[in-house]
Amino acid sequence: MQLAKRDLRFYWKLFSSTFTLSAFTFGGGYVIIPLMRKKFVQQYHWLEEDEMLDLTAIAQSSPGPIAVNAAIIIGYRLAGMLGALVAIAGTVLPPLIILSVISLFYQAFRANQVVANVLRGMQAGVAAVIVDVTVTMGWGVAKEKNLLSILMMAAAFVATYVFNVNVAFIVLACGLIGFLCFRQKKSGEVSK
């Protein structure tokens, strides 16, 4: 989508979308990614599928909460700095409001068995959503039939789960490989 001057309705739609996604997303940042994909790629057609995958990778490799990072990147991509600020506000306000209310009633929630059971049940749902994100994004990489990306994805999985390598080192290694591939591709285009 072309970055163009936006009207107030667009900013309200961006704010209300990120606010709603953030308000009804439980289980951490990875859960919000498929919901953002559904909203911004499939429903509004503001982003392309590949673009969403790239923005998610950037958000994940940046320091900070992935949901906020994704909101910043998507908001900026759609409407510049003002879009980023609107998306941040929409993403940050729901948890801020919810945690403020919970902190007022913390003692009552802490001892309530119903709340504890609801949270336990939500853990199963969160696990299913994270598996869905992993499979969807992995399939997106595999569909490109880029052997290097597929090998990097498999190597990152093995390094993390078999050899217990710190994720920061994996992100840095993949970033370095991506940078070297980019440099090689650019040098090949210049020599033509």
N, C-alpha and C positions, 0 to 999 in steps of 0.2 A: 504494500500500500504506500502510495506517495505521501511524504510528509507535507502537509499543506496547512493553511490557516484554518483553525478549528473554531466552531461556535460553542456557545455555552452548553447546548444540548449534548455535544460530544463529550465535553469534560464531565458533565453530570453522569452520562452513561458509563464513562471510564471509572469514575469514582464509585458509583453504585455497584458496578460489576465487581471491582476489587473489594469493596466493602462486604458485599454479599458472600463472595468466595471466601474471604478471610473469616467472616462471622460463622460460617457453617463448615469450616474445615478443622477437623480434630486430628491430631497425631503428628504434627510437625510439618515442615516445609515441603517434603516430598509428596505429601498428599495433595497439595494445592496445584501441583504441576499438571496432572491430567485434567483437573477442573479448568485451569487456565487455558489449556489446549482446546478443550471442548468449547469454551466460551469465545475465545479470541480467534481461533482457527476455524472451527466448524460452524459456530453460530453466527458470529459477526463478520468473519472473513477479513479481519484486520491484518492477520499474519498468515504466511504460508507454513505448511507443515515442517519443511526443512529449516525455515527461519526460527520457528518455535523450538526445535531441537537444538539449534545453535545457541539461542538465547538461554535455554535451560542449562546448557553446558557452561556458559559463561557465568550464569548466576550460581551454579553449584561450585565452581572453582574460585569464586570470589569470597573474601572473608565476610562473615555475617550470616544472618538467617536467609535461607534460600528463597523463601516467599517474598521477603522484602527486596532482595536482590533482583528477583524476577520481575517484581512490580516496577522497580526503578528502570530496568532495561526495557521492558515492554512499554511503559509510559513514555520514556524518552524516545523510543523508536517510533511511536505513534504520533507524539505531539511535542517533542523537544523537552526542554527543562520544565515547563509548566505541566506537561503530561506526566513527567516523572514525579513531580511534587504531588499532583492529584492522586496518582496511583499509590504513592507511599502513604498518603493520608488515609486512603480507602483501605489499605492493607493493615496499617498499624492501629487504627482506631478500635476495631472490634475486640482484639485481645486486650487492649488497654482498658476498655469499658468493662469487659467480662472479668478481668482480673481484679479490677477495682471493686466490683460488686462482690466477687468471691472473697476478697480479703476482708470485707465488712462482716461476712457471715462464715468465716473460716472455721471457727470452733463447731458451729452447727453442721457444716459440710463434712468436717473431719470425722465426726462420730456417726454419721448417717450411713447405714449399711446399704440403703437403696442407691445412693450416689456412688458408693464404692463398687457395687455390682454393675451399674451402668457404665462406669469407666472401664471396668474389666471387659465388658462386652464390646466396648468401642475399640479396645486394643485389637481384637480379632478383625474388625472391619478395617482398621488402619493397616494391618499386615496385608490384607487382601489388596488394598489400594496400592501399597508400595510394590507388591509383586506385579500388579497391572502396569504400573509406571515402568518398572524395569523391563518387562517383556515388550511393552509398546516401544520404548526407546531403543531397546536392543534390536527389535525387528526393523525399526527405521534405519539403523546402521547397517544391518545385514541386507536390507533391500537394495542399498546402493551398490552392493557387490564389490565394495572396495576392500580388497584383501588386507591391506595394512590396518584399516579401521577395525575389521573383524578380529585380526590377530591382537591388536592393542586391547580391545575389549576383553578378549579371552585371557590375555596375559594379566590385565589389571584384576580380573576376578580371581585368578589363581594366586597372584601375589598377595591379594588381600586375605582370602579365605584359607589358603593352604599354608602360605609362608608368613602370615601375619605382618606384612609390610605396612608401615604407616601410610595412610591415604594421602597425606601431604606429599610424600615422595612419589607416589603413583601419579598424582596430578601434575607435579613438576616434570616428571619423565614424559608423560603424554603431551604436555605443553611444549616441551623441547622437541620432541619428535614432530609434532604438528608444525612448529616454527621452521624446522629444517626442511620439511616437505614443502612448505610455502616458499622458502628461499630457493629451493631447487626448481620449483615450478616457475617462479619469477625469473630466475636466471635463464631457464630454457626459453621463456617467451622473449626475453631481451635479445638472445642470440639468433633468433629467427629472422 
